Amino acid sequence: MEGREFKDAAFEHFARAASAFGSPKRVEIIDLLAQGERAVESIAEVTGMSMANTSRHLQVLRSAGLVVGRRDGLHVRYRLAGESVREGYRALRALAEDRIAELGQLKAAFFGEVDGAEAIGIDELMARADRGEVMIVDVRPRLEYDSGHLPGAVSIPLEHLNAHLAEMDPETPVVAYCRGPYCVLSAHAVSQLRSRGVDARRLDGGPLEWSAAGLPLAAQA
């Protein structure tokens, strides 16, 4: 094999991996599976796609080696193929944040309108949690919480939040989080809590960012 032939083949494989990220819906699937394993039906429901479109996107990701599937009875469940996929997704997101100004503007406009509160960073959350100053609430679906959550976090999925308001200590501030800095669940949770007089803020991150900071997640026993 000549050098030119080798380089052409190698860069073709690089482009193959990059092209798997070339669809907004496939990027969303990667973001979702970074939370834990999911059945095809669940992925379709969360992403708002038909089963047929979901399956097609999953096959592209699987062909590129980014996800793996397994049969579980009548269902097929998918997960990320490895930690390198999470790192690749985080790198892609960081690149977009650094080079595409419209992304930062979009994020600021959306969260400013929905919850109107300044997000809290991981370091500040850890310091306040160590002092017992906050209640950490995971507003993702329970199956994602069970796959891995921030230590000390309480699982209250967004759709159940109103039912649990009476159980919250009005003197204790709440920090809500979901799948990451672009997940909208925590923003809606903060909006609901603040409308009820609760001192609530959103974590600018989620389990993926927590792990990337070298911090361990807790899993449901």
Secondary structure by P-SEA (a helix, b strand, c coil): ccaaaaaaaaaaaaaaaaaaaccaaaaaaaaaaccccccaaaaaaaacccaaaaaaaaaaaaaaccbbbbbcccbbbbccccaaaaaaaaaaaaaaaaccaaaaaaaaaaaaaaccbbbbcaaaaaaaaaaccbbbbbcccaaaaaacccccbbbbcccccccccccccccbbbbbbccccccaaaaaaaaaaaaaccbbbbbcccaaaaaaacbbbbbcc
